[in-house]
Every structure is written in C-alpha cells, then in structure tokens.
Amino acid sequence: MDEQLAQRLHRLLDRVEAWLPPEPPAVDWSRDVAALWQRHPLGGQLIPVSARDSVRLDELVGVARQREALLANTRAFLAGRPANHALLWGARGSGKSSMVRALLNTLGPEGLRLIQVDRHDLAGLPALVQQLRDVEHRFIVYCDDLSFEGHDDAYKALKSVLDGTLTGPPENVLLYATSNRRHLLPESLADNEATQLVGDELHHGDAVEEKISLSDRFGLWLAFHPFNQDSYLEACRHWVAHLGGDAAWHDEARAEAIRYATLRGVRSGRAAWQFACHWVGSRTPAG
C-alpha cells in the first residue's frame, strides 16, 4: 500500500474513533452485583450497572406466597442445592419485575449476581452462558417482560439454553423471566384445531405443544394476579408511609387511593406506588 494512502487511512480512522463512545468499564464481579448483556456480531459484552433502587423483598406487599417461593428457590441455588429456572407471569404491574430487583437487593450481599438480557439480545444467550461457566459467582440471567410473536425465532436460543443442549446451563447459572403470558408465545384458534380429547385426556396438536414446551422448561411457575381492594389499599398504605411517614396515611388518603384506582381501572402494586408518589408529592411543601 502506498505510504501516503496509509497515512490518510490512519488519519481517517483516528477521526472515526474520536466520534465513537468510550468503551464501557469492564465488569468486576467482586464489586458489581448487576450487569446488562448486549449482543454484537463478535459475541457480546457485559456492562455493569447500579441497582435501580433499594427495595427489599420484605417490602413487597400482597405477593407473600410468590416472594417466599422465589426466595427459597434462589437460596437453594446460592447454597449449591438443586433449584429451578423461574417464570413469573401474570397481570401487568403486579410486582413481577420488582420482585426480581428486590431479590438482588436482598441476596446480593450473599453472593447473588444478576444479568439482564433484552429479548432482542437473546440470540447471544448461549455465548453469555458459556462465558459464565467458569466464573466463581452464581448468576441469575434475567429476561424482563418476555414474550414472542409467532414469526420470532429468538425464543429458540432461550429454549436451547434452558434444556435443549448436551451440556445444558452451567450449575452456577439460573434463568428467571417475567411475562404477561404464561406460555410466552401467542396462541391462536387455529393452533388448537388439532387438539383432541381421547377419553379423559387432552392431546394438544403440534403447534400448541411447541408453544407450551418453552414455558415447560421453567420448573418454577409463579402466578401474579390483580390485587383485590384490600391488598391494593395495604400496598398504598405501605408506600405512602414509606415516602411520607405514617401520618401521611389517613382516611382522606384512603378515599383518594380508591378513587385513583377506579379512574385508572386497575388495582396493582404499580398503581399503589404511583398513587403514593402522587399523594405524597402533591402534599410535600416545596423547599
């Protein structure tokens, strides 16, 4: 290559590199407790992130059964005992994602590490799992708000890692996912046309079996349902007191909480938190 041309190329590369964002810091699992996985053509990279909030499991109201089941499963995992991949599914705003974040805040000091993978980066999941195989810490690989469309093949990477390869996931990795769908993939009337009732047994067609088989790979299913009014008001009381002190919760706040849920058409943990922010924020003097 001509020397003058080589110099021009070097100058051009220097100008391009000046516009590129700086490299993210390398993750250090002795210090970092959470990271994001981002896929790229050469594999992927881990980007350390701070915990979003400090909410702990014992602060989550109205989901005691789900909380205790997930905590027991994760403690077994941390202790090196058998544990299951977990699917948290159900109504929107019912505390699924909050529970996973609170799990990290509660068990991070005990050695738990959390890696979040976006659905669009699931194709890189096998590379991530292989990278974690020889790391000394124990990891929850977490997929939030997971669902797939019928033409979406990203679920095949998840399905393979869960239970479809010769080696399977390493013993220091579990997969937790949250979804509004129990079966993660959409189901249509046409899918069920091949379903047959043989005696007292229901035999699904191939299309339905394919869709059910993904969620079946999660050994722990935790269902989250809309709050009844008592659970919703208890969550409102908790978060109003958390943000504004016990005196901030009284009959007027209770009546306004009911009105807030009625206008929104939903009673959930998310709605309770949003009401608390509205109520306390609108009554805190500007300073």
C-alpha positions as CSV (number, residue, x, y, z in Angstrom):
1,M,0.0,0.0,0.0
2,D,1.3,3.5,-0.9
3,E,2.7,5.2,2.3
4,Q,0.7,8.4,1.6
5,L,-2.5,6.4,1.3
6,A,-1.8,4.5,4.5
7,Q,-1.3,7.8,6.4
8,R,-4.6,9.1,5.1
9,L,-6.3,5.9,6.2
10,H,-4.8,6.2,9.7
11,R,-6.0,9.9,10.0
12,L,-9.4,8.8,8.9
13,L,-9.5,6.0,11.5
14,D,-8.4,8.5,14.2
15,R,-11.2,10.8,13.2
16,V,-13.8,8.0,13.3
17,E,-12.5,6.7,16.7
18,A,-12.8,10.2,18.1
19,W,-16.6,10.1,17.4
20,L,-17.1,6.7,19.0
21,P,-18.4,6.5,22.6
22,P,-15.8,5.3,25.2
23,E,-15.6,1.6,26.0
24,P,-17.8,0.7,28.9
25,P,-15.9,-0.3,32.1
26,A,-15.1,-4.0,32.5
27,V,-17.4,-5.8,34.9
28,D,-15.8,-6.8,38.2
29,W,-18.0,-9.3,40.0
30,S,-16.2,-8.9,43.3
31,R,-17.6,-5.3,43.2
32,D,-20.5,-5.2,40.7
33,V,-23.7,-7.1,41.5
34,A,-25.6,-6.4,38.2
35,A,-24.9,-6.0,34.6
36,L,-26.6,-5.7,31.2
37,W,-25.7,-8.1,28.4
38,Q,-25.5,-6.6,24.9
39,R,-25.0,-8.8,21.9
40,H,-22.8,-7.8,19.0
41,P,-21.5,-9.6,15.9
42,L,-18.4,-10.9,17.7
43,G,-20.4,-12.2,20.7
44,G,-21.4,-9.7,23.3
45,Q,-20.3,-7.6,26.2
46,L,-21.3,-7.2,29.9
47,I,-21.9,-3.6,31.0
48,P,-22.0,-3.1,34.8
49,V,-25.0,-1.2,36.2
50,S,-26.0,0.0,39.7
51,A,-29.1,-1.3,41.4
52,R,-32.2,0.7,40.3
53,D,-33.5,1.1,43.9
54,S,-33.0,-0.3,47.4
55,V,-36.4,-2.0,47.8
56,R,-36.1,-5.4,49.5
57,L,-38.3,-8.4,49.3
58,D,-39.9,-7.9,52.7
59,E,-41.2,-4.5,51.5
60,L,-43.3,-6.1,48.7
61,V,-47.0,-6.2,49.8
62,G,-49.6,-8.6,48.5
63,V,-47.3,-11.2,47.0
64,A,-46.1,-13.1,50.1
65,R,-46.6,-16.6,48.5
66,Q,-44.7,-15.7,45.4
67,R,-42.0,-14.0,47.4
68,E,-41.3,-16.9,49.7
69,A,-41.3,-19.4,46.8
70,L,-38.8,-17.4,44.8
71,L,-36.6,-16.7,47.8
72,A,-36.5,-20.3,48.8
73,N,-35.6,-21.4,45.2
74,T,-32.8,-18.7,45.0
75,R,-31.4,-19.5,48.4
76,A,-31.1,-23.2,47.4
77,F,-29.3,-22.1,44.2
78,L,-26.8,-20.0,46.2
79,A,-26.2,-22.9,48.6
80,G,-25.3,-25.2,45.7
81,R,-28.5,-27.2,46.0
82,P,-30.9,-28.2,43.2
83,A,-33.0,-25.2,42.0
84,N,-35.3,-24.4,39.1
85,H,-35.5,-21.8,36.4
86,A,-38.4,-19.5,37.3
87,L,-41.1,-17.9,35.2
88,L,-43.0,-15.1,36.9
89,W,-46.2,-14.5,34.8
90,G,-49.4,-12.6,35.2
91,A,-51.1,-9.3,35.4
92,R,-49.3,-6.1,34.4
93,G,-48.0,-4.0,37.3
94,S,-48.4,-6.8,39.8
95,G,-44.8,-6.9,41.1
96,K,-43.0,-9.4,38.9
97,S,-40.1,-7.2,37.9
98,S,-40.0,-5.5,41.3
99,M,-39.6,-8.9,42.9
100,V,-36.5,-9.8,40.8
101,R,-34.9,-6.4,41.6
102,A,-35.7,-6.8,45.3
103,L,-34.3,-10.3,45.2
104,L,-30.9,-8.9,44.2
105,N,-31.1,-6.2,46.9
106,T,-31.8,-8.9,49.5
107,L,-29.4,-11.6,48.3
108,G,-26.6,-9.5,46.6
109,P,-24.6,-9.4,49.9
110,E,-24.8,-13.2,50.0
111,G,-23.2,-13.6,46.6
112,L,-26.1,-13.3,44.1
113,R,-25.3,-11.6,40.8
114,L,-27.9,-10.5,38.2
115,I,-27.5,-10.1,34.4
116,Q,-30.4,-8.7,32.4
117,V,-30.8,-9.8,28.8
118,D,-33.1,-7.9,26.5
119,R,-35.4,-10.1,24.3
120,H,-33.7,-8.7,21.2
121,D,-30.3,-9.9,22.5
122,L,-31.4,-13.5,23.3
123,A,-29.6,-14.8,20.2
124,G,-26.4,-14.1,22.2
125,L,-27.6,-16.0,25.3
126,P,-25.6,-19.2,24.6
127,A,-22.4,-17.1,24.3
128,L,-23.2,-15.4,27.6
129,V,-23.9,-18.7,29.4
130,Q,-20.7,-20.2,28.1
131,Q,-18.8,-17.1,29.3
132,L,-20.2,-17.5,32.9
133,R,-19.4,-21.2,33.1
134,D,-16.1,-20.9,34.8
135,V,-16.8,-17.7,36.9
136,E,-16.9,-18.4,40.6
137,H,-20.0,-16.4,41.4
138,R,-23.6,-17.5,41.0
139,F,-25.8,-15.7,38.4
140,I,-29.4,-15.1,37.7
141,V,-29.8,-14.3,34.0
142,Y,-33.0,-12.3,33.8
143,C,-35.3,-11.6,30.9
144,D,-37.9,-8.9,31.7
145,D,-41.3,-8.7,30.0
146,L,-40.6,-11.7,27.9
147,S,-43.0,-12.6,25.0
148,F,-42.5,-13.6,21.4
149,E,-44.5,-13.3,18.3
150,G,-45.3,-16.2,16.0
151,H,-42.5,-15.3,13.5
152,D,-39.9,-14.6,16.2
153,D,-37.1,-17.2,16.4
154,A,-35.4,-15.6,19.3
155,Y,-37.2,-18.0,21.7
156,K,-35.2,-20.9,20.2
157,A,-32.0,-19.7,21.8
158,L,-33.7,-19.4,25.2
159,K,-35.3,-22.8,24.8
160,S,-31.9,-24.4,23.9
161,V,-30.1,-22.9,26.9
162,L,-32.9,-23.9,29.3
163,D,-32.9,-27.6,28.5
164,G,-32.0,-28.3,24.9
165,T,-28.3,-28.8,24.6
166,L,-26.0,-31.6,25.5
167,T,-24.3,-29.7,28.3
168,G,-27.2,-27.5,29.5
169,P,-26.7,-24.4,31.5
170,P,-23.8,-24.5,34.0
171,E,-24.6,-25.1,37.6
172,N,-23.8,-21.5,38.5
173,V,-26.5,-20.1,36.2
174,L,-30.3,-19.9,36.6
175,L,-32.7,-18.2,34.2
176,Y,-35.6,-16.1,35.6
177,A,-38.1,-14.4,33.3
178,T,-41.2,-12.2,33.7
179,S,-44.1,-12.2,31.3
180,N,-47.7,-11.3,31.0
181,R,-48.2,-14.6,29.1
182,R,-48.0,-17.9,30.8
183,H,-46.9,-19.7,27.6
184,L,-44.7,-16.8,26.3
185,L,-45.8,-17.4,22.7
186,P,-49.2,-16.2,21.3
187,E,-51.8,-18.9,20.9
188,S,-54.4,-18.8,18.1
189,L,-57.7,-20.6,17.5
190,A,-56.1,-22.3,14.5
191,D,-53.4,-23.8,16.8
192,N,-56.0,-25.6,18.8
193,E,-57.8,-27.2,15.8
194,A,-55.7,-30.3,16.0
195,T,-56.3,-30.8,19.8
196,Q,-58.2,-34.0,20.6
197,L,-60.0,-35.3,23.6
198,V,-59.1,-39.0,24.0
199,G,-61.0,-40.5,26.8
200,D,-60.4,-38.1,29.7
201,E,-57.0,-36.9,28.3
202,L,-56.4,-33.8,26.3
203,H,-53.9,-34.2,23.5
204,H,-52.6,-31.0,22.0
205,G,-51.6,-30.5,18.4
206,D,-48.0,-30.0,17.4
207,A,-48.4,-26.2,17.2
208,V,-49.7,-25.9,20.8
209,E,-47.1,-28.4,22.1
210,E,-44.3,-26.3,20.5
211,K,-45.5,-23.2,22.3
212,I,-46.1,-24.9,25.7
213,S,-42.7,-26.6,25.6
214,L,-40.9,-23.3,26.1
215,S,-42.6,-22.4,29.4
216,D,-42.5,-26.0,30.5
217,R,-38.7,-25.7,30.7
218,F,-39.2,-23.3,33.7
219,G,-39.5,-25.6,36.7
220,L,-41.0,-22.8,39.0
221,W,-44.1,-21.0,37.8
222,L,-45.3,-18.1,39.9
223,A,-48.6,-16.5,39.0
224,F,-49.3,-12.9,39.8
225,H,-52.9,-11.8,39.8
226,P,-54.6,-8.4,40.0
227,F,-54.9,-7.1,43.6
228,N,-58.2,-7.1,45.4
229,Q,-59.1,-3.8,47.1
230,D,-57.7,-4.8,50.5
231,S,-54.3,-5.8,49.0
232,Y,-54.2,-2.6,46.9
233,L,-55.0,-0.4,49.9
234,E,-52.4,-2.2,52.0
235,A,-49.8,-1.5,49.3
236,C,-50.9,2.1,49.2
237,R,-50.6,2.5,52.9
238,H,-47.2,0.9,52.9
239,W,-45.8,3.2,50.1
240,V,-47.4,6.3,51.4
241,A,-45.8,5.7,54.8
242,H,-42.5,4.8,53.2
243,L,-42.5,8.1,51.2
244,G,-44.2,10.5,53.6
245,G,-44.3,8.9,57.1
246,D,-47.1,7.1,58.9
247,A,-49.0,10.3,59.4
248,A,-49.4,10.7,55.7
249,W,-51.9,7.8,55.6
250,H,-55.3,8.6,56.9
251,D,-59.0,8.4,55.8
252,E,-58.6,11.1,53.1
253,A,-55.6,9.3,51.6
254,R,-57.5,6.0,51.6
255,A,-60.5,7.5,49.9
256,E,-58.3,9.2,47.3
257,A,-56.4,5.9,46.7
258,I,-59.7,4.1,45.9
259,R,-60.7,6.9,43.5
260,Y,-57.2,6.8,41.9
261,A,-57.6,3.0,41.1
262,T,-61.2,3.5,39.9
263,L,-60.2,6.2,37.4
264,R,-57.3,4.0,36.1
265,G,-59.3,0.8,36.0
266,V,-56.6,-1.2,37.7
267,R,-55.6,-2.3,41.2
268,S,-51.9,-3.3,41.4
269,G,-48.7,-2.8,43.2
270,R,-47.5,-0.4,40.4
271,A,-50.7,1.6,40.8
272,A,-50.2,1.7,44.6
273,W,-46.7,3.1,44.1
274,Q,-47.8,5.6,41.6
275,F,-50.6,6.8,43.9
276,A,-48.2,7.1,46.8
277,C,-45.9,9.3,44.6
278,H,-48.9,11.4,43.6
279,W,-50.3,11.8,47.1
280,V,-47.1,12.5,49.0
281,G,-45.5,14.6,46.2
282,S,-48.6,16.8,45.9
283,R,-48.7,17.5,49.7
284,T,-45.0,18.0,50.4
285,P,-44.2,21.7,50.8
286,A,-41.7,23.0,48.2
287,G,-38.3,23.6,49.8
